[in-house]
Amino acid sequence: MTKPPKSLRAPKPAKAVAFARHARIKVQSKASAVWGLTFKALGLILGATIAVTGISVFDLSNTIKANGIVLAGSKQITEADLKGPINMLLVGSDTRAGQGGGYGNDTSELADVLILLHISADRKNAVALSFPRDLMVEWPACPSTSGGPGYLPQSMGQINATIANGGPGCTLLTIEKLTGVSIPYLALIDFKGVIEMSNAIGGVDVCVAEAINDKYTQTYLEPGEYTLQGKAALQFLRTRHGVGDGSDLSRISNQQTFLTSLVRKVKSQGVLGNPVALYSLANAAARNMKLSESLTDINVMVALAGALKDIDLDKITFLQVPSRGGLPAPYSGRVMPIYEQANVLFEKIATDQPLILAAANTGSGAVIKDGSTPVPSASPSSSASASAGATAAPTEPEALPDWARGTNAATTTCSG
């Protein structure tokens, strides 16, 4: 049979195609379409997350700045300041205002925790120096926080009461006068702040060597190990009658048990290098702390956190100001600095020298945990000899004298 001409033949069915504006493309399969929609959805979620995070950081920054504390004689912080030695005062307030029930009805406000944090310029050493709340010292003149004429200096007063005379800035001025150290940064935290910060970090592990029975802070802990957060963490930090000889010096030793464990957790879990974890802490701080204006810049806060990131645990030293009791009335029950010892610590901080312990010396209120192997952190003497022609090896800094009371973050201590 003769085939019809090509022009009369029925056309073959064409393959399904889809047309773009300038070219042909293959029809998308169902699987491909699903994956495409999935990636688009993920893209939208990611974009929304970035936008929300940006808004959150903006809100966080505004919250921090709204609670900023103006310090007398404060200046703009520069990049050079952040590269040099860093000094910051942490003040724990016992105010009951806005704290809710369960803390009594005391209307006064005292600076019951005072810690001077020093980070060396080379970022190889740090020290947290605690001041006893009952320390009797000279008070400087302090500006008023309410626009009045301010407060006159006085020759003797209890250090924790300075916050009532011009706020935490007056406490900072008092410690600057006592130590000779310039302190541009200040952080004020209250009861709720301690609770929220401990929650943000997920609790802190502590061990108790001897039972704590303190009816004043409602702290009741049998010997053992605990993970403390929230109100339980606050109670542990506040307890005084339940540890050691019941003095504030014992309470400082007990607080160092908590704080050294906190440092170990932060370092071991990489919190200081984790933006998400840092944001969580910064958010808790913004809602529950008041910071000096020098700390209200997010970039400054991040730089300060980074300054601690690479310091070895045994080079993070916790000390307390040397003091003595036995004062006559009306100062009985209070303590005075042992100036010939305290000035050694103050001078080293002021001149950015390491403060390193040869061994832990916890004092009452804490003991070294059984089985703990503290890392040696200093040599008994800084002197070193080298044979002729040999290159002297770097030596560890000279250890503090035996009277220095404290520990380091590499040593596990227990409340006791």
C-alpha positions in Angstrom: 0.0 0.0 0.0 1.3 3.3 -1.0 2.1 5.6 2.0 0.4 9.0 2.0 2.6 12.0 1.6 4.2 13.2 4.7 2.1 16.3 4.7 -1.0 14.2 5.1 0.2 11.9 7.9 -1.2 12.2 11.4 1.4 13.8 13.7 3.0 11.7 16.4 1.9 12.5 20.0 4.3 15.1 21.4 6.1 14.6 24.7 4.6 16.8 27.5 6.7 19.9 27.9 6.4 23.1 29.9 7.4 26.4 28.5 9.5 29.1 30.2 9.6 32.6 28.8 12.8 32.0 26.9 13.2 28.2 26.7 11.7 24.8 27.2 12.1 22.9 30.5 11.2 19.5 31.7 8.0 19.0 33.6 8.8 18.8 37.4 8.2 15.5 39.0 6.0 15.2 42.2 9.0 14.3 44.3 11.0 17.3 43.0 8.0 19.6 43.7 7.8 18.3 47.3 11.5 18.9 47.9 11.2 22.4 46.3 8.4 23.3 48.6 10.3 21.9 51.6 13.4 24.0 50.9 11.3 27.1 50.3 9.5 26.5 53.6 12.9 26.1 55.4 14.1 29.2 53.8 11.1 31.1 55.0 11.6 29.7 58.5 15.3 30.6 58.5 14.6 34.1 57.3 11.9 34.5 60.0 14.3 33.2 62.7 17.0 35.6 61.6 14.5 38.5 61.7 13.1 37.5 65.1 16.6 37.1 66.5 17.5 40.5 65.1 14.5 42.0 66.8 15.3 40.1 70.0 18.8 41.4 70.1 17.5 44.9 69.5 15.0 44.6 72.4 17.7 43.1 74.6 19.9 46.0 73.9 17.2 48.5 74.7 16.3 46.7 78.0 19.9 46.7 79.1 20.3 50.4 78.3 17.1 51.3 80.1 18.5 49.8 83.3 21.9 51.4 82.9 23.7 52.8 86.0 25.5 56.1 85.6 28.9 56.0 87.4 30.6 59.1 88.6 33.4 60.2 86.3 32.6 57.4 83.8 34.0 57.7 80.3 33.3 56.2 76.9 34.8 52.7 76.6 37.2 52.3 73.7 38.6 49.3 71.8 41.9 49.9 73.6 40.1 49.6 77.0 38.7 46.2 76.0 42.2 45.0 75.0 43.8 46.0 78.3 43.3 44.7 81.8 39.6 44.5 82.8 38.2 45.4 86.3 34.5 44.9 87.1 32.6 45.0 90.4 29.8 42.5 91.0 27.4 43.7 93.7 24.7 41.4 95.1 21.9 43.4 96.7 19.7 42.1 99.5 16.8 44.4 98.6 13.4 43.0 99.2 11.7 45.4 96.9 10.0 43.6 93.9 11.4 40.2 95.0 8.0 38.7 96.1 7.3 36.9 99.3 9.6 34.7 101.3 12.4 37.1 102.1 11.1 39.0 105.0 9.9 42.6 105.2 13.2 44.4 105.6 13.1 47.8 103.8 16.8 48.5 103.8 19.2 47.7 100.9 22.7 46.4 101.6 25.5 45.3 99.3 25.9 41.8 100.7 28.0 40.3 98.0 31.0 42.3 96.7 33.4 40.7 94.2 36.1 42.5 92.2 36.8 40.6 89.0 40.1 41.3 87.4 41.1 39.9 84.0 44.8 40.4 83.0 45.7 42.2 79.7 47.3 39.0 78.3 44.1 37.0 79.1 46.2 34.4 80.9 45.0 35.1 84.5 41.9 36.2 86.3 41.0 36.8 90.0 37.7 37.2 91.8 38.4 39.0 95.0 35.6 38.9 97.6 35.1 41.7 100.2 33.5 40.7 103.6 30.1 42.5 103.9 31.0 43.5 107.5 34.3 45.1 106.5 34.9 48.5 108.2 36.5 50.9 105.8 36.8 54.6 105.0 33.9 56.0 103.0 34.5 58.6 100.2 32.2 61.4 99.3 29.4 60.1 97.1 27.1 61.9 94.6 23.4 61.7 95.3 21.2 59.6 93.1 18.2 61.9 93.6 19.7 65.2 92.6 20.6 66.3 96.2 24.0 67.6 97.4 25.4 64.1 97.8 27.0 62.4 100.8 30.0 63.6 102.9 32.9 61.2 103.5 33.3 59.5 106.8 36.3 57.9 108.5 34.7 54.5 109.2 31.7 52.7 108.0 30.5 49.2 107.1 31.2 48.5 103.4 27.9 46.9 102.6 26.0 50.0 103.8 27.6 52.2 101.1 24.9 51.3 98.6 22.3 53.2 100.8 24.5 56.4 100.3 24.2 57.0 96.6 23.5 53.5 95.2 25.9 50.9 93.9 28.1 53.6 92.4 29.0 54.7 95.9 30.0 51.1 96.7 32.2 51.1 93.7 33.8 54.4 94.7 34.5 53.0 98.2 36.2 49.9 96.8 38.2 52.1 94.4 39.4 54.2 97.3 40.3 51.1 99.4 42.1 49.2 96.7 43.6 52.0 94.5 42.1 50.1 91.5 40.2 51.9 88.7 36.9 50.0 88.1 35.0 51.1 85.0 32.4 48.3 85.0 29.6 47.5 87.5 27.0 44.8 87.6 24.2 44.8 90.2 22.1 41.6 90.8 19.3 40.9 93.3 17.6 37.8 94.6 15.5 37.3 91.5 18.5 37.8 89.3 20.4 35.0 91.0 17.4 32.7 90.5 17.0 33.5 86.8 20.8 33.4 86.0 21.1 29.9 87.7 18.1 28.7 85.7 19.6 30.1 82.4 22.8 28.1 83.0 20.8 24.9 83.8 21.9 24.7 87.5 25.3 24.4 89.2 26.7 21.2 90.7 27.8 21.5 94.3 28.9 19.0 97.0 28.1 19.3 100.7 30.6 17.7 103.2 28.7 18.6 106.3 24.9 19.0 106.8 23.6 22.5 106.3 20.7 23.5 108.6 20.0 27.2 108.3 16.6 28.3 109.4 17.3 31.9 108.3 17.6 31.1 104.6 15.6 27.8 104.8 18.7 25.9 103.6 18.6 22.2 104.6 21.0 20.0 102.8 22.4 16.6 103.9 26.0 15.6 102.9 26.0 14.7 99.2 26.0 16.2 95.7 23.4 18.5 94.3 22.5 20.4 91.2 21.2 23.7 92.4 19.2 26.2 90.5 16.4 28.7 91.1 15.6 29.5 94.7 17.8 26.6 95.9 20.9 28.2 94.3 20.0 31.5 96.0 19.6 29.9 99.4 22.9 28.1 99.1 24.7 31.4 98.2 23.0 33.3 101.0 23.5 30.8 103.8 25.8 32.0 106.6 24.6 30.3 109.8 24.7 26.9 108.2 28.4 26.7 107.2 31.7 26.9 109.0 31.7 29.2 112.1 28.6 31.1 110.9 30.6 34.2 109.9 30.5 36.1 106.6 34.1 34.8 106.0 32.7 31.2 106.0 29.9 32.3 103.7 32.5 33.6 101.2 34.3 30.2 101.2 30.9 28.5 100.6 30.1 30.9 97.8 33.5 30.0 96.2 32.4 26.4 96.2 29.4 27.4 94.0 31.3 29.9 91.8 34.2 27.6 91.0 31.8 24.9 89.9 29.9 27.5 87.8 33.2 28.4 86.1 34.0 24.8 85.4 30.6 24.2 83.9 30.7 27.3 81.7 34.2 26.4 80.4 33.5 22.7 79.9 30.3 23.2 77.9 31.8 26.0 75.8 29.2 28.5 76.9 31.5 31.5 76.3 32.0 30.5 72.7 28.3 29.6 72.0 26.3 32.5 70.7 22.9 30.8 71.6 24.0 30.1 75.2 25.5 33.6 75.6 22.3 35.1 74.3 20.3 33.1 76.9 22.5 34.4 79.7 22.5 37.9 78.3 18.7 37.8 78.2 18.5 36.7 81.8 21.0 39.4 82.8 19.1 42.1 80.9 15.8 41.2 82.7 17.3 40.8 86.2 20.5 42.9 86.5 21.4 46.5 86.4 24.7 47.3 84.5 26.8 50.4 84.4 26.5 52.4 81.2 29.9 51.1 80.2 28.4 47.6 80.0 25.2 48.4 78.2 26.7 47.9 74.7 26.2 44.3 73.5 29.6 44.3 71.8 31.3 45.2 75.1 29.4 42.3 76.9 30.5 39.9 74.2 34.1 41.1 74.4 34.2 40.7 78.2 32.8 37.1 77.9 35.4 36.3 75.3 38.2 37.6 77.6 37.6 34.7 80.0 37.2 32.0 77.3 40.8 30.9 77.0 42.1 31.3 80.6 43.0 27.9 82.2 41.0 26.9 85.2 44.0 26.9 87.5 44.7 30.5 86.6 41.2 31.6 87.7 41.8 32.4 91.3 39.1 33.1 94.0 40.3 35.1 97.0 38.9 37.0 99.9 40.3 40.3 101.4 42.4 39.4 104.5 40.6 40.7 107.6 40.6 40.4 111.4 37.9 40.6 114.0 38.0 41.4 117.7 37.1 45.1 117.2 35.9 47.2 120.2 32.4 48.5 120.5 30.6 49.9 118.6 32.3 47.7 115.9 32.2 44.4 117.7 31.2 41.6 115.3 32.7 43.5 112.4 36.1 43.0 110.7 38.9 45.3 109.6 41.3 44.7 106.6 44.7 43.4 107.5 46.2 46.2 105.4 49.8 44.8 105.2 48.4 41.7 103.6 45.4 43.2 101.7 47.6 45.8 100.1 49.7 43.1 98.5 46.6 41.8 96.7 45.4 45.3 95.8 48.9 46.3 94.4 49.0 43.2 92.2 45.6 43.9 90.8 46.4 47.6 90.2 49.6 46.7 88.3 48.1 43.7 86.5 50.2 41.0 88.1 49.0 37.4 88.5 47.5 36.3 91.8 48.2 32.6 92.0 47.9 30.2 94.9 50.4 27.4 95.5 47.6 25.3 97.0 44.0 25.8 98.0 43.4 27.5 101.4 39.7 27.5 101.7 39.4 28.6 105.3 36.2 27.7 107.3 33.1 27.1 105.3 34.6 24.8 102.6 36.9 21.8 102.3 38.7 20.2 99.3 36.6 17.4 97.9 37.9 13.9 98.6 39.6 12.6 95.5 40.0 16.0 94.0 43.3 16.6 92.3 44.0 20.3 92.3 46.2 21.4 89.4 49.4 23.1 90.6 49.2 26.7 89.6 52.3 28.4 90.8 55.8 27.7 92.0 56.8 28.6 95.6 59.3 31.1 94.2 59.7 33.0 91.0 63.5 32.8 91.0 65.0 30.5 88.5 68.5 29.6 87.5 69.9 28.5 84.2 73.2 27.1 83.2 75.6 29.3 81.4 74.7 29.7 77.7 71.3 28.0 78.2 68.0 29.7 77.5 66.0 30.1 80.6 62.6 28.4 80.4 59.5 30.5 81.2 58.8 30.3 84.9 55.5 30.3 86.7 54.6 33.5 88.6 55.5 33.5 92.3 52.8 32.1 94.5 51.0 34.2 97.0 52.0 33.9 100.7 50.4 31.3 102.9 48.0 33.8 104.5 46.1 34.2 101.2 42.8 32.5 101.6 41.0 31.1 98.6 41.1 28.5 95.8 41.1 28.2 92.1 38.6 27.0 89.5 40.5 23.8 88.9 40.0 22.6 92.5 36.7 21.1 93.5 35.7 22.1 97.0 32.6 21.2 99.1 30.5 23.2 101.4 31.7 22.4 104.9 
